[in-house]
Amino acid sequence: MNEVKVNRADAIEQRLSQIPEKQRGKYKRAASGKSLRAAVDAFCSECMGYVVDEIRECTDPGCPLYPYRRIAGQPCPTRDEISV
């Protein structure tokens, strides 16, 4: 089996070209590795087809990021507030 190695920078640029312009800043912050909050936001945004309002309506409690998603008007939960 031949493995194709993809350069991370190239993979990021390729993904950026597929993301709506309004969402690219969030993805760039997430891809920089400097913000876990941006990573969660970017993942949820991608999962919901880049429709931000849909993140609040997420119906997949099996997703490992479900307890961390942003809900309008509520602060993000702390580790101690999340029950498994």
C-alpha positions in Angstrom: 0.0 0.0 0.0 1.4 3.4 -1.0 1.1 6.1 1.5 0.6 9.6 0.3 2.1 12.1 2.8 0.4 15.5 2.8 2.1 18.5 4.1 0.1 20.0 7.0 0.3 23.6 5.6 -1.0 22.3 2.2 -3.8 20.4 3.9 -4.8 23.5 5.8 -4.8 25.6 2.7 -6.9 23.0 0.9 -9.4 23.0 3.7 -9.5 26.8 3.9 -10.5 26.9 0.2 -13.6 24.9 1.0 -14.7 26.9 4.0 -17.0 29.9 3.7 -14.9 33.1 3.9 -16.8 34.2 7.1 -15.6 31.1 8.9 -12.0 31.1 7.8 -10.6 33.2 10.7 -12.0 30.7 13.3 -10.5 27.8 11.3 -7.1 29.5 11.1 -7.1 30.1 14.9 -8.0 26.4 15.4 -5.4 25.1 13.0 -2.7 27.2 14.7 -3.0 25.0 17.7 -3.2 28.0 20.1 -6.9 27.8 20.9 -8.9 24.7 22.0 -12.0 26.9 22.0 -11.5 27.8 18.4 -10.9 24.1 17.6 -14.2 23.1 19.1 -16.0 25.9 17.4 -14.4 25.1 14.1 -15.2 21.4 14.3 -18.9 22.1 15.3 -19.2 24.7 12.6 -17.9 22.2 10.0 -20.1 19.4 11.3 -23.2 21.7 11.0 -22.4 22.8 7.5 -21.2 26.2 8.6 -24.6 27.2 9.8 -23.8 28.7 13.2 -27.4 28.7 14.5 -27.4 24.9 14.0 -24.7 24.4 16.6 -27.2 25.3 19.4 -29.6 22.7 18.0 -27.1 19.9 17.9 -28.9 16.6 18.6 -25.9 14.3 18.8 -25.1 13.8 22.5 -22.8 11.0 21.5 -20.4 13.5 20.0 -17.4 13.9 22.3 -17.6 17.6 21.8 -21.3 17.9 22.6 -20.8 19.1 26.2 -18.4 21.8 25.0 -20.4 23.3 22.1 -21.4 27.0 22.4 -25.0 27.7 23.4 -26.3 31.2 23.0 -26.5 33.2 26.2 -24.7 30.6 28.2 -21.0 30.5 29.2 -19.0 27.5 28.1 -19.0 24.8 30.8 -16.0 24.1 33.0 -14.6 20.7 33.2 -16.2 20.2 36.7 -19.7 21.1 35.2 -19.6 18.4 32.6 -21.2 15.1 33.6 -20.6 11.9 31.7 
